[in-house]
Amino acid sequence: MAQKPSNAFIAASWVALLAGMTAFVVGLWNAQMALNEKGYYFTVLMYGLFSAVSLQKSVRDQLEGIAVTPIYYGLCWFSTILTLVLLTVGLWNATLAPSEKGFYAMSFLLSMFAAIAVQKNTRDSRSPNSPAGPDQAPANFDR
């Protein structure tokens, strides 16, 4: 039986997600770069968050014996790696100070890690195997 995450860990995960995303977006807002470049970095952030959550869910589904098609599982891994490559290439070629590049990289990684933790906490809190019981979750939750 999965143990429900503590309220402190749930709160810390949400704070980390909001802090990482807010730092990244505020950094873009204040950056002296073209609007299309800001759009590129914002899109990479959103795509990265989605792909990380989707990857975490598909890995967890496989561990729990829930069917995940190999193509979807592969696409999740590909998408997550692609976002890291896109951010790396974008920052490598950007005309930013090294400290700015580090700022964007760290806030991006914090956001991705926190998104995975938030998704894990949500699933653990609502799982039919959790101490809260199956009555707390919709019948087809997370399937």
C-alpha positions, 0 to 999 in steps of 0.5 A, spaced: 500 500 500 502 506 498 503 511 503 500 518 502 505 524 502 505 529 508 502 535 507 509 539 508 512 535 502 505 537 498 506 544 500 514 544 498 512 541 491 507 546 490 512 552 492 518 549 488 513 549 482 511 556 483 517 558 484 521 555 478 516 557 473 515 564 476 522 565 476 523 563 469 517 567 466 519 573 470 526 572 468 523 572 460 519 578 462 525 582 464 530 580 459 533 584 453 531 579 448 526 579 442 519 577 443 520 571 438 526 568 443 522 569 449 516 565 446 521 560 444 524 559 451 516 559 454 514 554 449 520 550 451 518 551 459 511 549 458 513 543 453 518 541 458 513 541 464 508 537 460 513 532 458 516 531 465 509 529 468 507 525 462 513 521 463 512 520 470 505 518 469 507 513 464 513 510 468 508 509 474 503 506 470 508 501 468 510 500 475 503 498 477 502 494 471 497 499 468 498 498 460 502 503 457 503 503 449 511 502 447 510 508 442 507 513 448 512 511 453 518 512 448 514 519 446 514 521 453 522 519 454 523 523 447 519 529 449 523 530 455 530 529 453 528 533 447 526 539 451 532 539 455 536 539 448 532 545 446 533 549 452 541 547 452 542 549 445 538 555 446 542 557 452 548 555 448 547 560 442 544 565 446 547 572 447 546 572 455 551 573 460 553 566 463 549 568 470 543 569 466 544 562 462 545 559 469 539 562 472 534 559 466 537 552 466 536 552 474 529 555 474 527 550 468 530 544 472 527 546 478 520 547 475 521 540 471 523 536 478 517 540 482 512 538 476 514 531 477 513 531 485 506 535 484 504 529 479 506 524 484 503 527 490 497 528 486 497 521 484 499 518 491 493 522 495 488 520 490 490 513 489 485 507 490 491 504 494 492 510 499 490 510 506 484 515 504 481 509 500 478 509 493 472 513 495 476 519 495 478 518 487 473 518 481 472 511 478 477 512 472 482 517 476 489 517 472 487 512 467 
